[in-house]
């Protein structure tokens, strides 16, 4: 059921590692990059809660509850990925990124609810960490393509190198193909008669999803408010890293900036390999984190994962040997494995089953609000306090992840997951 996450996260991997270098190649200034990345968080803030609320109130005997939404999202992603390399100007690349992010967000939220629908409390640790596994796998392929394709695909078409076209075309195939795989191999559980009656009686008007979202926020469990503080530091910091990783490596290893196109392309290619490595660590460590959750608790596991991630980022921008970047980013891979699964364990057992969709959408609001803040404020911070230095931006991300780890300790003790209540059986 989680194979579709592979395609969604291939797309996200390209956004992390390829979109900002493309902006650089099309002439964007360093302090413009945060604003040019507004598409992801703004569309996430608007799209995911609405799609979640709508999918909670949807049922079709043939197409199901969540599947229609993540199929439409995957289709939009594939179209945007296909056309993205043809961007001849900065405004075209930004416009296509908005379409890509609408698709990604339409697919992402109902997919998390889909997994929560299918699994009981005992099986969810494995289910959500399976998402982390496919997250790492998809993003690994995306990032490694940025290293391998420049070696085997040379030349330039328009404003961009030909290897960019190959990476994005492969992403278009993976995005739609993996979603179709999950749709064809995993059925949805039909609602009960009582649930069907509630779905049929739900108000059918344009304000319905917004009313549902506001009601859900009003009755949101305490753990979600506490998680929001963690996410404030966590996701602000993540965006700082993704926006500046290529330029940081260019500065520390190649002693250059995007102005030197030839050397900067080498830095971008190496960044793909480095980010591919942390995603390999993500899918290798995803299921190991289940064992640690069983021995302690989701809260402590997430604290530890964030801490090792922050240590790696604090050292990252000061490393001049390109091979030493791999051990530095290893902790980030462990942290990313936790971020993609563990927080959902803290939330899902505290929300009612019939509202999984809308609450997963609200969790995403907690992700995108820090991203929007970052996009609106970090350009100023980078220019006025960090001297437009991408390395300092990555170190700043490490500080923020440290604060996120400390904020995790403030979350009320979550339910301990023991060997007796984790099942490794086939999902039902």
Secondary structure as UniProt FT lines:
FT   HELIX           4..14
FT   HELIX           15..19
FT   HELIX           20..25
FT   TURN            26..27
FT   HELIX           30..32
FT   HELIX           33..36
FT   HELIX           38..43
FT   HELIX           44..48
FT   HELIX           49..56
FT   TURN            61..63
FT   HELIX           67..84
FT   TURN            85..86
FT   HELIX           90..118
FT   TURN            121..123
FT   HELIX           124..152
FT   STRAND          156..157
FT   TURN            158..159
FT   STRAND          160..161
FT   HELIX           162..185
FT   HELIX           193..201
FT   TURN            206..207
FT   HELIX           208..218
FT   HELIX           222..252
FT   TURN            258..259
FT   HELIX           261..295
FT   HELIX           298..316
FT   TURN            317..318
FT   HELIX           322..324
FT   HELIX           325..339
FT   TURN            340..341
FT   HELIX           342..348
FT   TURN            349..350
FT   HELIX           353..355
FT   HELIX           356..384
FT   TURN            387..388
FT   HELIX           390..408
FT   TURN            409..410
FT   TURN            419..420
//
